[in-house]
Amino acid sequence: MPPRRRRRSEGPLTAAGLVRFFEDVEAKVKISPIMVIIVGIAISVMAAVLNIIFK
């Protein structure tokens, strides 16, 4: 049976400092799941209304 390879704790991205760079960036757009559902429903209703109006 071949010996198992050990998993390295640090990958090449961590060693290069790339992961830390992305952790420092905090400029994110935060949208709640409820807002996504509301916007989706609103777009669906608008599409249905426009379909009825311009039929």
Summary of the structure (lengths in Angstrom):
residues: 55
radius of gyration: 24.1
end to end distance: 71.3
largest distance: 72.1
contacts: 69
relative contact order: 0.07
helix: 60%
strand: 0%
